[in-house]
Amino acid sequence: AGGLLAWRPWGRSTAGNSVAVLPFANLSGDAAQAYFSDGLSEEVRAALARNAQLKVAAPTSSNTFRERSADAKTIGKRLGVAFLLEGSVRRSGNVVRVAADLVDTRTGFSSWSKSFDRSMDDIFAVQSEIATTVAEALAVRMSGAQVTPGGTASVAAYDALLRGRALFNSDVGEESDRAALEQYDAAIAADPNYAAAHAARSRVLAAVAAQYAKAEDLRGLFDASIAAARRAVAIAPDLAAGQLALGYALFTGRLDFRAAREPYDRAFALGKGDADILVLCAIYNARAGRNEQATQAITRAIALDPLNARTYRAAGSVHYAARRYADAIGPAPRALELNPKISNAHAAIGIALVMLGRQPEARAAYALEPNQSFKLAGLAVAERKLGNDAGAQRAMSDLISALGDSALYQQAQVLAQWGDRDAALAALERARSVGDAGILSLRSDPMLDPVRSDPRFSDLQKSIGFD
């Protein structure tokens, strides 16, 4: 039952205190102002999510209906919410008009609507007022304890943060991420104590390091990411994003599970209303062998973000790490339905099928995988188990020639499954020395079970803080 819950969409029963915040429409007549209307709706959503009595749909799922392509009843059913908060923003110079409308998804009619005319200097009061009024309309009291941790009183800093967030969320690539970093730096320059900006800066530095950096630049980028996260935590210990940034940077950049445990646990405790935080906490706990915590986090993430392909992909990873192989297959088709181009979904099916002994099906699944490191490693394992040694060796050779040391962890998986213990452990040692993030799966990865009893494996596991 737990496995089924972790991948089935939320919404079969809808709580009366559940709400989705749709992206606010930009009525400014300037497309370049979209970052501001999007950012304002995201800030209102975040304020509502901090209220433990509310269930607030995550932005990825809510943003699916940016163009309002369906009626309120349909959207409510798909998101599993009783209410939709819609809005519009018209910004002209220093004057902002925000209109908000709370719609009952069971009837399709408005339950509450209001317009706010403010100067930009009062923009923080507007988002707080919207959140408070919506909560009251849902008969849930917003207490003073719900004040945003890690915020700012500087409009310039806030504006730069919203610009940075829009760039970072655009998924355009390195240029966009580095432009986001410039905006976060501008936010910090305007307000050095803006903890949310320090946390955002940490996350983008870690992303640049993980995705684009040369090997010689990794250490410096991750050191800067850790420093920014520590600054965020020092300013605002109760900022979930700051705790998450610190845990992520320590785990990914330093490969230090033990040091990352406390900030990840704090992030989970503080960010139970944020699906993105929950997904990263689920992955961390799954890799650490903390299966109960991982299942709890991913189940809640899917409840809040039922239309996000990445959430279902993560659910499959949680089941696989817990060796629930049949359950691990279930979420991947849903991820592919939501995003046919998502990477590592076909490979997730393949690796579970390998563990179930269904090698012909595993080979077929791996053949569809767009990510070459996962595809070639999986084929090298499946072909060997099917008795096709030539095909297995060809896939392994392609893996090494195409990706080299960037796929050392995948090479170790293959060698372990081939029964070459010494070569597998040597590959793992090299992966550890170059900072290959794949090594973070060391403790929980069933592919490495053939070498798990070796004392050298235990020493390697302890070196990155795993018990």
C-alpha positions in Angstrom: 0.0 0.0 0.0 2.8 2.4 0.9 4.5 1.7 -2.5 1.3 2.4 -4.4 0.6 5.6 -2.5 4.1 6.9 -3.4 3.3 7.1 -7.1 -0.5 7.4 -7.5 -1.6 11.0 -8.2 -3.1 12.9 -5.3 -6.7 14.2 -5.6 -9.0 11.2 -5.3 -10.1 12.9 -2.0 -9.9 16.7 -1.7 -9.4 18.4 1.6 -11.3 21.6 2.2 -8.1 23.4 3.3 -6.3 22.6 0.0 -5.4 25.3 -2.5 -3.4 25.9 -5.7 -1.9 29.3 -6.5 -2.0 29.7 -10.3 0.7 32.0 -11.9 -0.6 35.6 -11.7 -1.2 37.2 -15.1 1.1 40.0 -16.2 -1.1 42.9 -17.2 1.7 45.4 -17.4 1.8 45.4 -21.1 5.5 44.5 -21.0 6.5 40.9 -21.3 9.7 41.6 -19.5 7.6 42.2 -16.3 6.5 38.5 -16.3 9.2 37.7 -13.8 7.5 40.0 -11.3 4.0 38.6 -11.6 5.3 35.1 -11.5 7.5 35.9 -8.5 4.7 37.6 -6.6 2.4 34.5 -7.0 5.3 32.3 -5.9 5.8 34.4 -2.8 2.1 34.2 -1.9 2.2 30.4 -2.5 5.3 30.1 -0.2 3.6 32.2 2.5 0.5 29.9 2.4 2.7 26.7 2.3 4.3 27.7 5.6 0.9 27.3 7.3 0.9 23.7 8.5 -2.9 23.7 8.4 -3.0 24.3 4.6 -2.2 21.9 1.8 -0.7 24.0 -1.0 -0.1 22.5 -4.5 3.5 22.9 -5.6 4.4 25.4 -8.4 5.4 22.9 -11.1 1.9 21.3 -11.0 0.1 24.6 -10.6 2.1 26.2 -13.4 0.7 23.5 -15.8 -2.4 25.7 -15.9 -0.7 29.0 -16.6 -2.9 29.6 -19.6 -6.0 28.5 -17.7 -6.6 25.9 -20.4 -9.3 24.1 -18.3 -12.2 25.1 -16.1 -11.9 25.4 -12.3 -13.5 22.0 -11.7 -11.1 20.2 -14.0 -8.1 21.9 -12.6 -9.2 21.3 -9.0 -9.7 17.6 -9.8 -6.3 17.2 -11.5 -4.4 19.1 -8.7 -6.5 17.6 -5.9 -7.4 20.9 -4.4 -10.7 22.5 -3.2 -9.7 26.1 -4.1 -7.7 28.0 -6.8 -6.2 31.4 -6.1 -5.9 33.3 -9.4 -4.6 36.8 -9.8 -3.2 39.5 -12.0 -0.5 42.1 -11.6 -0.3 45.5 -13.3 2.9 47.4 -12.6 3.5 50.9 -13.7 6.5 52.7 -12.4 6.3 52.6 -8.6 2.6 51.6 -8.5 1.4 48.0 -8.4 -2.2 46.8 -8.7 -2.8 43.2 -7.7 -6.1 41.5 -8.2 -6.8 38.2 -6.5 -9.7 35.7 -6.8 -10.3 32.6 -4.7 -12.3 30.1 -6.7 -14.2 27.1 -5.3 -13.3 24.2 -7.6 -16.4 22.2 -6.6 -18.7 25.0 -7.9 -16.5 27.0 -10.2 -17.6 30.2 -8.5 -15.6 32.8 -6.7 -15.5 32.6 -2.9 -13.6 35.8 -2.4 -12.0 38.5 -4.5 -10.1 41.7 -3.8 -7.9 44.3 -5.5 -4.8 45.9 -3.9 -3.4 49.2 -5.1 0.0 49.9 -3.5 3.3 51.5 -4.1 6.3 49.1 -4.6 7.4 50.0 -1.1 4.3 48.2 0.2 4.7 45.1 -1.9 5.6 42.9 1.0 2.4 44.0 2.9 0.4 43.0 -0.2 1.7 39.5 -0.5 1.2 39.0 3.3 -2.3 40.4 3.2 -3.3 38.1 0.3 -1.9 35.1 2.1 -3.6 36.1 5.4 -7.0 36.8 3.7 -7.0 33.6 1.7 -6.2 31.6 4.9 -9.0 33.3 6.7 -11.3 32.6 3.8 -10.4 28.9 4.2 -11.1 29.3 7.9 -7.5 28.8 8.9 -5.9 31.4 11.1 -2.5 32.7 10.0 -0.5 33.5 13.1 2.4 35.8 13.5 4.7 32.8 13.5 4.1 32.5 9.8 6.2 35.6 9.0 8.6 34.8 6.2 12.0 33.8 7.6 15.0 35.1 5.8 13.2 37.9 4.0 14.1 41.5 3.2 12.7 45.0 3.6 14.6 46.2 0.5 12.4 46.4 -2.7 15.6 46.4 -4.8 16.9 43.2 -3.2 13.5 41.6 -3.6 13.2 42.5 -7.2 16.7 41.2 -7.9 15.8 37.9 -6.2 12.7 37.5 -8.4 14.7 38.2 -11.5 17.3 35.6 -10.4 14.7 33.0 -9.6 13.0 33.5 -13.1 16.4 33.0 -14.8 17.3 29.9 -12.7 13.9 28.3 -13.2 14.1 28.8 -17.0 16.3 25.7 -17.5 18.0 27.4 -20.4 21.5 26.4 -19.4 24.7 27.7 -18.0 24.4 31.3 -19.4 21.0 31.6 -17.7 22.3 30.1 -14.4 25.2 32.5 -14.3 22.9 35.4 -15.0 20.8 34.3 -12.1 23.9 34.3 -9.9 24.5 37.9 -10.9 21.0 38.8 -9.8 21.4 37.0 -6.5 24.7 38.9 -6.0 22.8 42.1 -6.7 20.1 41.2 -4.1 22.8 40.6 -1.5 24.6 43.9 -2.4 21.3 45.7 -1.8 20.7 43.8 1.5 23.6 41.8 2.9 21.3 40.1 5.4 18.9 38.8 2.9 19.1 35.1 3.9 16.8 33.9 1.0 19.2 35.4 -1.5 22.2 33.7 0.1 20.4 30.4 0.0 19.5 30.9 -3.7 23.1 31.9 -4.4 24.3 28.6 -2.8 21.9 26.5 -4.9 22.9 28.1 -8.2 26.6 27.8 -7.4 26.1 24.1 -6.6 24.1 23.7 -9.9 26.9 25.3 -11.9 29.5 23.1 -10.2 27.5 19.9 -10.8 26.5 20.6 -14.4 29.0 22.8 -16.1 32.3 23.2 -14.2 35.7 21.8 -15.1 37.2 19.5 -12.6 39.7 22.1 -11.4 36.9 24.5 -10.7 34.7 22.2 -8.7 36.3 22.7 -5.3 36.1 26.5 -5.4 32.5 26.5 -6.6 31.3 24.1 -3.9 33.3 26.0 -1.2 31.5 29.2 -2.3 28.2 27.3 -2.3 28.8 26.0 1.3 29.8 29.5 2.5 26.7 31.1 1.0 24.5 28.4 2.6 26.2 28.8 6.0 25.6 32.6 5.8 21.9 32.0 5.0 21.6 29.6 8.0 23.4 32.0 10.3 21.0 34.8 9.4 17.8 32.8 9.4 18.1 29.3 11.0 14.4 28.7 10.3 14.7 29.2 6.6 14.1 25.8 5.0 15.7 26.8 1.8 18.9 27.8 3.6 19.1 24.5 5.5 18.4 22.6 2.3 21.1 24.5 0.4 23.6 23.7 3.1 22.8 20.0 3.2 22.9 19.8 -0.6 26.2 21.5 -0.9 27.8 19.4 1.8 26.5 16.2 0.4 27.1 16.9 -3.3 30.2 19.0 -3.0 32.0 17.4 -0.1 30.5 14.0 -0.4 29.9 14.1 3.3 26.7 12.4 4.3 27.3 12.8 8.1 27.7 16.6 7.9 24.7 16.9 5.6 22.3 15.0 7.9 21.4 17.7 10.3 20.6 20.5 7.7 18.6 18.0 5.6 16.6 17.0 8.7 16.0 20.6 9.5 15.0 21.4 6.0 12.4 18.6 6.1 11.0 19.7 9.4 10.7 23.3 8.2 9.7 22.7 4.6 7.0 20.1 4.7 4.8 22.4 2.5 7.4 22.7 -0.2 7.5 19.8 -2.7 10.9 20.7 -4.1 12.4 20.5 -0.6 10.6 17.2 0.0 11.9 15.6 -3.2 15.5 16.4 -2.3 15.1 15.2 1.2 13.6 12.0 -0.1 16.5 11.4 -2.4 19.0 12.1 0.4 17.3 9.8 2.8 17.0 7.0 0.2 20.7 7.2 -0.5 21.4 7.1 3.2 19.2 3.9 3.7 16.7 5.9 5.7 13.8 4.3 3.9 10.9 5.3 6.2 11.9 9.0 6.1 12.4 8.8 2.3 9.0 7.3 1.7 7.3 9.8 4.0 9.0 12.7 2.1 8.2 11.5 -1.4 4.6 10.6 -0.6 4.0 14.1 0.6 5.8 15.6 -2.4 3.5 13.7 -4.8 0.5 14.9 -2.8 1.6 18.5 -3.3 3.0 18.2 -6.8 1.0 15.6 -8.7 1.8 16.8 -12.2 5.6 17.0 -11.9 7.5 14.3 -13.8 10.6 14.7 -11.7 8.7 13.9 -8.5 7.6 10.5 -9.9 11.1 9.8 -11.1 12.3 10.4 -7.6 9.6 8.1 -6.2 11.0 5.3 -8.4 14.5 6.0 -6.9 13.1 5.8 -3.4 11.6 2.4 -4.0 14.7 1.1 -5.8 17.0 2.1 -2.9 14.6 0.3 -0.6 14.8 -2.8 -2.9 11.2 -2.6 -3.7 11.9 -3.4 -7.3 8.4 -4.0 -8.6 7.2 -0.8 -6.9 10.2 1.1 -8.5 8.8 0.4 -12.0 5.4 2.0 -11.3 6.2 5.7 -11.1 8.3 5.9 -14.3 5.5 5.5 -16.9 3.7 8.4 -15.1 6.9 10.5 -15.3 7.2 9.7 -19.0 3.5 10.5 -19.5 4.1 14.0 -18.0 7.4 14.5 -19.8 8.3 12.1 -22.5 11.8 13.5 -22.8 12.8 13.2 -19.1 16.1 11.5 -18.5 16.6 8.4 -16.4 13.0 7.2 -16.4 13.6 4.4 -18.9 16.8 3.5 -17.1 14.9 3.4 -13.8 12.6 0.8 -15.4 15.6 -1.1 -16.7 17.6 -1.3 -13.5 14.5 -2.6 -11.6 13.9 -5.2 -14.3 17.5 -6.3 -14.1 17.1 -6.8 -10.3 13.9 -8.8 -11.0 15.8 -11.0 -13.4 13.7 -9.8 -16.5 16.7 -9.1 -18.7 15.1 -9.0 -22.2 12.6 -6.4 -20.9 15.5 -4.5 -19.2 17.5 -4.4 -22.4 14.5 -2.9 -24.2 13.9 -0.3 -21.5 17.6 0.8 -21.6 17.5 1.1 -25.4 15.0 3.9 -25.0 17.0 5.9 -22.4 18.4 9.3 -23.7 21.1 9.6 -21.0 24.1 7.8 -22.4 25.8 7.0 -19.1 22.7 5.2 -17.7 21.9 3.7 -21.0 25.3 2.2 -21.8 26.0 1.0 -18.3 22.5 -0.7 -18.1 23.1 -2.4 -21.5 26.5 -3.6 -20.4 24.9 -5.3 -17.4 21.8 -6.7 -19.2 23.7 -8.0 -22.2 26.2 -9.9 -20.0 23.3 -11.5 -18.0 21.7 -12.5 -21.3 25.0 -14.2 -22.3 25.9 -11.7 -25.0 29.4 -11.0 -23.9 30.4 -9.2 -27.1 27.4 -6.8 -26.8 28.2 -6.2 -23.1 31.8 -5.4 -23.8 30.8 -3.1 -26.7 28.5 -1.1 -24.4 31.2 -0.8 -21.8 33.8 0.3 -24.3 31.3 2.9 -25.6 30.7 4.1 -22.0 34.4 4.6 -21.4 35.2 6.2 -24.7 32.3 8.5 -24.7 32.2 9.6 -21.1 35.5 8.6 -19.6 36.0 9.6 -15.9 32.7 11.4 -15.8 31.1 8.0 -15.7 33.4 6.2 -13.3 30.6 5.3 -10.9 28.6 3.7 -13.8 31.7 1.8 -14.8 32.0 0.5 -11.2 28.4 -0.7 -11.3 29.0 -2.7 -14.4 32.3 -4.2 -13.1 30.6 -5.2 -9.9 27.8 -6.9 -11.8 30.3 -8.6 -14.0 32.0 -10.0 -10.9 35.3 -8.1 -11.3 35.7 -7.1 -7.7 39.1 -5.4 -7.8 38.4 -3.4 -10.9 35.0 -2.3 -9.5 36.5 -1.1 -6.2 39.3 0.7 -8.1 36.7 2.5 -10.2 34.9 3.5 -7.0 38.1 4.8 -5.5 38.7 6.9 -8.6 35.2 8.2 -8.5 35.6 9.3 -4.9 38.9 11.0 -5.7 37.5 13.0 -8.6 34.3 13.9 -6.8 31.9 11.9 -9.0 28.5 12.6 -7.5 27.4 9.1 -8.4 29.3 7.9 -5.3 26.5 9.4 -3.2 24.4 6.3 -4.1 27.1 4.0 -2.7 25.3 2.9 0.4 22.0 2.0 -1.1 22.7 0.9 -4.7 21.9 -2.8 -5.2 24.2 -2.8 -8.2 27.1 -2.8 -5.9 26.0 -5.6 -3.7 28.5 -8.0 -5.2 31.4 -6.0 -3.6 29.6 -4.8 -0.5 31.2 -7.3 1.8 34.7 -6.3 0.9 36.6 -4.4 3.7 37.7 -1.9 1.0 34.1 -1.1 0.3 33.4 -0.5 4.0 36.3 1.8 4.2 35.2 3.8 1.2 31.7 4.0 2.6 32.9 5.3 5.9 35.1 7.9 4.2 32.0 9.8 3.0 30.2 9.6 6.3 28.0 6.6 5.8 27.5 4.4 8.9 
